[in-house]
Amino acid sequence: MENRTFGRLGRDAGAVGLGAWQLGGDWGTVAPDDAHATLAAAVDAGVTFLDTADVYGDGRSEKLIGEFLAARPGHRVTVATKMGRRVPQEPAAYTLDNFRAWTDRSRANLGVDTLDLVQLHCPPTEVFSTPAVYDALDTLVQEKRIAAYGVSVERTAEALAAIERPGVASVQIILNAVRHKPLDEVLPAAAAAGVGIIARVPLASGLLSGRYDEHTTFAADDHRTYNRHGEAFDVGETFSGVDYATGLAAVRRLRPLVPDGWTMTQFALRWILDQPGVTVVIPGARDGAQARANAAAADLPPLDADTHAAVRAVYDDLIRPQIHDRW
């Protein structure tokens, strides 16, 4: 698999990683054996970057990854976790003492002394402009609790604020064929600063897989059921904030653009990989077959200019008026 460099992190990563939210919960139940099989398929296919969070299954995702990697001594996998969503979302919670407690818990879950990369998990906007927060993160690096830190954001303005901070190694942001706003400023700014871009929600919660229609139903414990209107967390995390019916209409226009022999999922991932400044894209997977198919997108050729223009036209016609200014 093609490797790309996180400039400030000082590490390379396979261009397609694995998002491990599904392994923790909120997408329906995944049995431990199935989770381990998914991780094995991804890593065997060349994935070297796993993204998780302390809140995914209240630590379940981290623990599963820790068990899996402990059985593979000598692995060259980078694990990025996130912290901050297990407490009420108040800026006052983002303190050094809390950071120590949160990272100690993740270190125990993952079975490591030093976490590879820790990201603030979509904290309140004020946090991104608070110098003491970055001072505390620098202290964690000095104490070797973490090797590096980054941020996961909801809004482009938050990403731009974080990129200005010299210690920030990565920005994780929603970027996909129905979420284009980061292309305007965030990706160029990150590239200029040597900050890695982790593209999350790459399939718009599965919408861009092309597998869903008006008759699809999701389990009660799946956020695509209980968070469609932002009832539990930011609505941008579910279908990228796009109204479901509008998303289906966009998918129907995108489908004819998929090259012969590709899946629509691979098309959606390749579109992201073609964007200058993207370091790694982190699709989720519920089983080994999905993980292998996702990884294969890194080996496909770039899309041509006409296809990229057509994707942009779909966005401009259907999606831009609805969500472009929101995040």
C-alpha atoms as one frame of an Amber mdcrd trajectory, in Angstrom:
protein
   0.000   0.000   0.000   1.106   3.549  -0.707   2.596   5.218   2.382   2.153
   8.877   3.192   4.031  10.957   5.752   2.757  12.774   8.807   5.296  15.588
   8.763   5.153  16.647  12.403   4.446  13.133  13.646   7.573  11.798  11.998
   5.813   8.629  10.871   4.470   7.164   7.671   1.075   5.540   7.371  -0.647
   3.479   4.739  -2.943   5.772   2.770  -6.001   3.756   3.824  -6.348   3.120
   7.535  -9.109   1.626   9.648 -11.609   3.539  11.748 -12.522   1.422  14.767
 -15.719   3.103  15.921 -17.710   0.094  14.742 -15.650  -2.197  16.953 -16.765
  -0.328  20.045 -20.426   0.192  19.375 -22.973   2.680  18.037 -23.235   0.729
  14.758 -24.790  -2.405  16.151 -23.008  -5.179  18.029 -19.741  -6.654  16.754
 -18.553  -9.867  18.455 -14.929  -9.929  19.713 -13.907 -12.663  17.266 -15.353
 -10.648  14.393 -13.525  -7.542  15.596 -10.200  -9.405  15.708 -10.826 -10.857
  12.250 -11.538  -7.381  10.894  -8.332  -6.001  12.400  -6.317  -8.930  11.035
  -7.721  -8.532   7.535  -6.961  -4.811   7.535  -3.390  -5.151   8.776  -2.675
  -8.085   6.466  -3.907  -5.917   3.577  -1.355  -3.213   4.386  -3.205  -1.003
   6.850  -0.771   0.555   9.340  -2.986   3.224  10.909  -5.831   2.424  13.309
  -8.073   5.140  14.709 -10.080   4.643  17.885 -11.305   6.610  20.911 -11.763
   6.101  24.623 -15.496   6.623  24.214 -16.040   3.932  21.569 -17.820   1.294
  23.574 -16.476   3.060  26.685 -13.027   1.656  25.960 -14.068  -1.573  24.210
 -12.560  -0.549  20.884  -9.227   0.349  22.509  -9.136  -2.929  24.425  -9.820
  -4.998  21.313  -7.036  -3.223  19.436  -4.683  -3.682  22.375  -5.394  -7.417
  22.511  -4.930  -7.765  18.783  -1.597  -5.924  18.629  -0.248  -7.696  21.725
  -0.526 -10.921  19.753   1.538  -9.374  16.929   4.900  -8.389  18.435   6.995
  -6.301  16.104   4.001  -4.804  14.324   4.472  -1.413  12.659   0.992  -0.126
  13.321   0.278   3.395  14.544  -2.722   3.655  16.859  -4.428   7.012  17.125
  -6.906   7.359  19.949  -9.018  10.277  21.119 -10.018  11.720  24.477 -12.482
  14.118  25.995 -15.961  12.841  25.170 -16.532  10.839  28.336 -17.275  13.979
  30.365 -19.689  16.899  29.987 -18.495  19.092  27.143 -17.253  22.116  29.057
 -13.952  23.908  28.305 -13.039  23.763  32.003 -12.714  19.969  31.750  -9.697
  20.214  29.430  -6.985  20.313  32.105  -3.636  18.617  32.578  -4.939  16.506
  35.467  -7.815  15.233  33.359  -5.547  14.648  30.380  -3.287  12.516  32.560
  -6.227  10.481  33.839  -7.743  10.042  30.390  -4.492   8.999  28.741  -3.607
   6.669  31.613  -6.910   4.883  31.004  -6.227   4.603  27.269  -2.685   3.373
  27.915  -4.113   0.621  30.103  -6.785  -0.254  27.546  -4.246  -0.458  24.725
  -1.547  -2.092  26.853   1.178   0.433  26.038   3.411   2.787  27.994   3.252
   5.576  25.420   0.305   6.316  23.151   1.303   6.902  19.525  -1.114   9.751
  18.856  -3.827  11.265  21.050  -6.434  13.591  19.594  -8.790  15.958  21.348
 -12.166  14.488  20.444 -14.227  17.330  18.969 -14.093  19.495  22.101 -15.970
  22.786  22.521 -14.745  25.380  20.024 -13.196  27.535  22.757 -10.715  24.776
  23.573  -8.933  25.168  20.225  -7.861  28.726  21.079  -6.807  28.071  24.693
  -2.995  28.115  25.073  -3.109  26.193  28.368  -4.637  23.212  26.564  -1.650
  22.932  24.238   0.751  23.480  27.138  -0.875  20.516  28.890  -0.572  18.370
  25.778   3.095  19.315  25.475   3.539  18.184  29.079   2.061  14.778  28.222
   4.668  14.436  25.468   7.450  15.395  27.890   6.162  12.829  30.378   6.139
  10.200  27.599   2.495   9.403  28.175   1.977  10.254  24.517   4.330  10.483
  21.558   2.312  13.166  19.761  -1.047  14.894  19.737  -3.605  16.153  17.303
  -7.226  17.221  17.135 -10.477  15.908  15.753 -12.779  18.722  14.696 -16.330
  19.405  13.606 -15.672  22.750  11.927 -13.097  24.044   9.490 -12.436  27.102
  11.681 -11.423  24.773  14.516  -9.018  22.960  12.206  -7.396  26.198  11.082
  -6.935  27.325  14.697  -5.251  24.026  15.594  -2.954  24.036  12.558  -1.437
  27.291  13.822  -0.165  25.556  16.963   3.381  24.201  16.480   2.829  20.986
  18.444  -0.255  19.776  16.602   0.712  16.780  14.465  -2.636  15.970  12.885
  -6.139  17.185  12.182  -8.964  14.712  11.794 -11.873  16.145   9.830 -14.934
  14.973   7.932 -14.098  14.873   4.234 -15.937  12.940   1.557 -17.749  13.306
  -1.747 -20.668  15.042  -0.014 -18.535  17.127   2.380 -16.142  19.375   0.434
 -15.560  22.411   2.618 -12.150  21.283   4.001 -10.780  21.440   0.439 -11.022
  25.225   0.406  -8.652  26.187   3.242  -7.933  23.369   5.661  -6.054  20.990
   3.365  -3.793  23.691   1.880  -3.022  25.100   5.346  -2.229  21.665   6.756
   0.044  20.793   3.845   1.955  24.054   4.240   2.422  23.439   7.969   3.330
  19.743   7.728   0.208  18.727   9.644  -1.290  15.371   8.741  -4.906  15.205
   7.581  -6.947  12.213   8.740 -10.109  12.050   6.636 -12.942  10.663   8.716
 -16.547   9.687   7.929 -15.299   8.985   4.381 -18.433   7.104   3.351 -20.879
   9.512   5.020 -21.941   6.816   7.514 -22.180   4.254   4.732 -24.324   6.415
   2.455 -21.553   6.538  -0.157 -21.300   2.761  -0.227 -24.417   2.860  -2.414
 -26.016   0.042  -0.395 -28.893   2.004   1.105 -32.211   3.278  -0.177 -35.488
   4.699   1.123 -36.453   1.315   2.535 -33.278   0.701   4.556 -33.692   0.474
   8.319 -30.926   0.617  10.910 -30.783  -0.992  14.347 -32.052   0.935  17.351
 -28.502   1.107  18.791 -27.093   2.455  15.502 -26.456   6.216  15.459 -27.988
   6.318  11.979 -31.273   5.689  13.771 -30.916   7.704  16.963 -28.824  10.680
  15.809 -30.325  11.654  12.452 -31.218  15.081  13.770 -28.360  15.489  16.239
 -30.232  14.088  19.220 -27.105  12.528  20.803 -24.133  14.401  19.277 -23.280
  16.662  16.361 -25.539  15.799  13.442 -22.594  16.184  11.087 -21.337  12.810
  12.318 -24.395  11.043  10.874 -24.578  10.947   7.073 -22.138  13.912   7.235
 -25.049  16.131   8.176 -26.740  15.618   4.826 -30.480  15.002   4.800 -30.914
  11.296   4.075 -33.173  11.774   1.048 -30.799  14.350  -0.435 -27.895  11.997
   0.177 -29.631   9.207  -1.687 -30.264  11.553  -4.604 -26.577  12.473  -4.678
 -25.541   8.830  -4.618 -27.762   8.067  -7.586 -25.991  10.787  -9.573 -22.548
   9.630  -8.453 -23.082   5.941  -9.187 -22.637   6.207 -13.004 -19.200   7.775
 -12.399 -17.821   4.604 -10.780 -15.272   2.926 -13.111 -15.883  -0.636 -14.219
 -14.586  -3.168 -11.731 -14.683  -0.765  -8.777 -17.164  -0.741  -5.938 -18.839
   2.530  -5.077 -17.059   2.433  -1.717 -13.685   2.238  -3.452 -14.689   5.112
  -5.706 -15.576   7.237  -2.671 -12.277   6.399  -0.954 -10.228   7.047  -4.097
 -11.873  10.453  -4.460 -10.583  11.372  -1.000  -7.106   9.972  -1.634  -6.862
  12.152  -4.739  -7.209  15.344  -2.698  -3.820  17.054  -2.125  -2.911  17.125
   1.546  -4.778  14.001   2.682  -2.496  11.724   4.695  -4.802   8.840   5.547
  -8.463   8.012   5.159 -10.086   5.904   7.884 -13.128   3.955   6.694 -14.704
   1.607   9.188 -15.362  -2.062   8.547 -17.520  -4.679  10.214 -15.768  -7.717
   8.748 -12.630  -8.827   6.971 -14.063  -8.594   3.481 -14.951  -4.945   3.952
 -11.537  -4.188   5.412  -9.724  -5.809   2.476 -11.905  -4.076  -0.110 -11.326
  -0.709   1.556  -7.567  -1.215   1.622  -7.589  -2.074  -2.081  -8.747   1.458
  -2.890  -5.195   2.659  -2.272  -3.984   0.588  -5.221  -6.500   1.986  -7.700
  -5.435   4.723 -10.131  -6.437   8.350  -9.490  -9.730   9.492 -10.936  -9.524
  11.674 -14.020 -10.253  15.389 -14.095 -13.661  14.972 -15.733 -14.783  12.629
 -12.958 -13.623  15.028 -10.273 -15.504  17.829 -12.009 -18.638  15.691 -12.125
 -18.406  14.930  -8.394 -18.043  18.640  -7.720 -21.114  19.373  -9.822 -23.208
  16.951  -7.771 -21.976  18.624  -4.610 -22.680  22.109  -5.911 -26.161  21.202
  -7.123 -27.454  19.142  -4.204 -25.251  19.391  -1.145 -23.622  22.826  -1.036
 -26.880  24.762  -0.491 -27.797  22.495   2.423 -24.625  22.126   4.487 -21.571
  23.959   3.132 -21.774  26.874   5.542 -22.631  24.793   8.621 -19.257  23.274
   9.392
